[in-house]
Amino acid sequence: MSEITPNRNKTERRKFLRLNASVCVEYSIVGKEEVKSDFTHDIGGGGICLIVYENIDENTILELSIHLPDDTKPIKALGRVVWQKAIPSTVLRYDLGIEFIEISPEDRQHISEYVINHINKS
């Protein structure tokens, strides 16, 4: 289930709308071969919040393959971890705020359209 949650308590600094949605993302740290797969907490044209099992430092650059539902081809991007925080639970997980630093204008537009279409459906 997807939803947009406005934040009324602080000034929104994002240039792009975000959608609370679980989207599969394959990722690897640039320079390392190991590819992992996890899901987003939210997604927008400027970046994603990815939920992972490992603590990845801020400013780490990740290669991303984003699998939007109903798309046959993943969106490829490079992202920089701008923040990370631990999620207390049974198994320690982390939220990573990732800003796209390299993405084609068409792919950024495609993500933005996905977000807007799902917001309009709710």
C-alpha positions in Angstrom: 0.0 0.0 0.0 1.3 3.5 -0.9 0.5 6.8 0.6 1.9 10.3 0.9 2.4 11.7 4.3 2.8 15.5 4.6 5.1 16.7 7.3 3.4 19.7 8.9 5.8 20.1 11.8 8.8 21.3 9.8 9.5 23.1 6.5 9.7 20.7 3.6 13.1 21.2 1.8 12.6 18.5 -0.9 12.2 19.6 -4.5 10.3 16.4 -5.3 7.2 14.7 -3.8 7.8 11.5 -1.9 5.6 8.5 -1.9 5.6 6.0 1.0 6.0 2.8 -1.0 7.8 -0.5 -0.9 9.9 -0.8 -4.1 12.6 -3.4 -4.6 16.1 -1.9 -5.0 19.3 -3.8 -5.8 22.3 -1.9 -4.6 26.1 -2.2 -4.3 28.7 0.1 -2.8 30.8 1.6 -5.7 34.0 -0.3 -6.0 32.6 -3.5 -4.4 31.2 -6.4 -6.3 28.6 -7.6 -3.8 25.0 -6.8 -4.8 22.3 -6.8 -2.2 18.5 -6.3 -2.5 16.2 -4.5 -0.1 13.1 -2.3 -0.2 12.4 1.4 0.0 10.4 3.1 2.7 9.7 5.9 0.4 10.6 7.1 -3.1 10.7 10.4 -5.1 12.4 12.0 -8.0 15.3 13.2 -5.9 16.0 10.0 -4.0 14.9 7.2 -1.8 14.8 6.0 1.8 16.1 2.4 1.7 15.7 0.0 4.5 18.8 -2.2 4.8 20.5 -4.8 7.2 23.9 -3.1 7.2 25.2 0.1 8.6 26.4 2.2 5.6 28.2 5.4 6.3 27.1 8.8 5.2 28.6 10.0 1.9 28.9 6.4 0.6 28.1 6.2 -3.1 25.8 3.3 -4.1 24.9 1.9 -7.5 21.2 1.5 -7.6 18.8 -0.6 -9.7 15.2 0.4 -8.9 12.5 -2.0 -9.9 9.2 0.0 -10.1 6.1 -2.2 -10.2 5.0 -3.2 -13.7 8.3 -2.0 -15.3 10.3 -4.6 -17.2 13.5 -2.6 -17.0 15.1 -1.3 -13.8 16.0 2.4 -13.3 19.7 2.7 -12.9 21.2 5.5 -10.8 24.0 6.5 -8.5 23.1 7.7 -5.1 24.9 9.2 -2.1 23.9 8.3 1.5 23.0 11.6 3.1 21.8 10.2 6.4 21.4 6.9 8.2 19.7 5.8 11.4 19.2 2.5 13.1 15.7 1.1 13.3 15.2 -0.6 16.7 13.6 -4.1 16.2 14.3 -7.7 16.7 16.9 -7.7 13.9 18.8 -4.4 13.6 18.0 -2.6 10.4 18.9 0.9 9.1 17.0 3.6 7.2 19.3 5.2 4.6 18.4 8.5 3.1 19.8 8.4 -0.5 20.0 11.4 -2.8 20.3 10.6 -6.5 23.6 12.1 -7.8 23.5 10.5 -11.3 20.3 9.6 -13.0 19.0 10.2 -16.5 16.4 13.0 -16.8 14.0 10.4 -18.3 14.4 8.1 -15.3 13.9 10.9 -12.8 10.8 11.9 -14.7 9.6 8.3 -14.7 9.9 8.1 -10.9 8.2 11.4 -10.5 5.3 10.3 -12.7 5.0 7.0 -10.7 4.8 9.0 -7.5 2.2 11.5 -8.8 0.1 8.7 -10.3 -0.1 6.9 -7.0 -0.8 10.0 -5.1 -3.7 10.8 -7.5 -5.1 7.3 -7.0 -5.4 7.7 -3.2 
